[in-house]
């Protein structure tokens, strides 16, 4: 939950929830607020209709059932965005290989490449420069599914936070244009940030993944991912979590909490992934 200078609890039908720290959007200044302690487990909530787009979680479910509902709902969205990123990356690699063979890109590829360069804030404009491709391919890449799921659970209190329920914001993302989202309680005078609203949870997932792939605060995460790729090693959620120290003002404590949640929920996520794969195979 986003707060001003001190901890602000989230009341969910009489239960105080601690939500994880806010983070910077692209081109945002560093966040100043101190935040409440993150939630490690799904919270108890009464049976009430969930807003459009979010799953129903209620007290009749066990902790494991509530986790499964959340992960089962969100995992296909993460897979969809990763598939889109993989498609973009394949096209980039095709154009890069085209250049390496001594051929110039087709006009349509050149135009598309410029759009991608701007979208991912690559300052180098000369696509013949090796640094252009190093930087761009570091930024256009997939993220481990487990990492996205765990950060969503942490930042949104398993989908029960006000910002998740009212604005489809699962990752505590900020925006800086008046009316772009929801004004958090206790925002300091003179500040203009809001907690971003999204038309759908899928849009929140896409914006979060783009933020990690482009934002200056997450250069370390991208370097770790690129190094693992270069070494032919698995790109794991635990390894990339090390690069998220600037996602929260809690720094290393935040990283340790994410890694703990990853270990605790690994089997649950693996089970959900297997179920979804079997469903796809049966279709």
GINOR-V486799 format. One line per field, one symbol per residue. phi: phi as a letter, one per 20 degrees, with the letter a starting at -180 (. if undefined). burial: + if it has 16 or more other C-alpha atoms within 10 Angstrom, else -. Layout:
# GINOR-V486799
phi: ???
burial: ???
This chain:
# GINOR-V486799
phi: .ecedcfcfdeclndededfffceegmefgfdfecfffeecgefcffbfffgodfecbffefgffffffffffegffffffffffffffffffffffgffendeffgfffffffffgffdleffdefefgfgfgffffeeafdggffffffffffdllndfgfffecleecmfdccdgnfadfffmffgnedfcegdcfagfffffffffffedfffdffgfffffffgfemefedffffggedfefcfflfffffffffffffdgfffffffffffffffff
burial: ++++--++++------++++++++++----+-+++++++++++++--------+++++-------++++++++++-++--++--+--++--+--++--------+-------+---+--+++-+--+----++-++++++++++++++++++++++++++++++++++++++++++----++++--+-----++++++--++++++++++++++++++++++++++-+------+-++++++++++++++---++++++-++--+---+--++----------
